[in-house]
Each structure stands twice: as C-alpha cells, then as structure tokens.
C-alpha cells in the first residue's frame, strides 16, 4: 500500500486494487488543486449517508460518520469524537487512522476502540486542530507504528497553521531530516516501543 500526503488533512492510499482518499481538499483552498480519482472517499466530518456508500456510476463511494463499513475489500471504522469522526481505514492489511480536525486528547475508551494502528495521520499545526505539543502527547497515547503529520503550514494552501518543524522537534527528529515523497508499506506493522515519524511532501501543488 502506498500512502501520500496531499495537504491539510488529506491523504491518499493506493492499494493493490483500490484507491482511497481521506478528507479531500475542498475547492478554493489550493492554488493548484490536486488531481485525484479515488474509488472510495472517506470523510472525518459530516453525517453518514448510506446512499453515498452504495456504488454509483461516475462517482466514488463515500463514507462518513461513525460505524463499520466494508466496501471493495476496504474496512472502515469510524469513532465519534465531538465534531470529528476518527476514521480507521484498512487497505491491504495496513491500518491507517485519520484524525481530521481533532481538537482534543482521546479518552481511554476511544483509544481502546481504535485498537492497533499502523499509521496515524495526526494534525500538528494548531489553528482549528491540535498543535505540535498536544499532537505529540496523543501519539504517545495511541502508540502507532508510524506517525505522519498533517494539517500544517503548506505554501499555496489557505489556513493559519504552524510549520511541521515544531512537531518534528517535539518528536525528537534529528537535525537534517527531510520529507519523503511517499510511504510504501506491505501488510500490518508489528507493535514497537518507539513510533517512527515520517514527514511526507505535500502533493497539493505537485500534480498527481
């Protein structure tokens, strides 16, 4: 499974047979909107609509709101957390947890409900979601194998956010780190004592 960071809360998951986009960038936010053509769209905001979950000609299947969903071999599990639905999406046995615009720490029962997380997409730029220090605390509570920071300042995208460097410093990344274009994973990752931080290049201004 290939994971790329598009911008804001948006990440793209490319599996063997399916492409999933979580939290697509809204129109008007990017000076150069990315071209994506997903089979499935998962949203951490908005209420569920079963008519959109069902296949429809010329459009992706869409999932939002709490609950369990299974479509095209992809498992989606949504946990309500205030105005946000935390989405755990499993593609090719890799569990990706997206927090959207989460503004608070998670309660123990919410963490238990999510279970093992391979990759955590956590907001780190403050503004309308968690800032760097709070994001680092949440990462320590969830203990994912890999954390991918999202929702931080990106040139060309609107929004008042801090740069990703603050989160990198909170997580103890050594000086000289550089973002990478994508993250490739094969199957579920084993639980480790130390979470690996992977900063990805935002694709919002770089085409597909």
Protein Blocks (a to p, Z undefined) as FASTA:
>chain_A
ZZddfbhjbccdddfkbccdehiadehkambdcddddfbdcdfedcddfklmpccehiac
ddededdddeehiacddddehjbccddddeehiacddekjafbdcdfklmmmnmpafbdc
ddfkgmjlccfklmmmmmmmnopabdcdehiadehiacjdddfklmmmmnopaehiacdf
bdcdedjadddfbdcddddddfklnoZZ
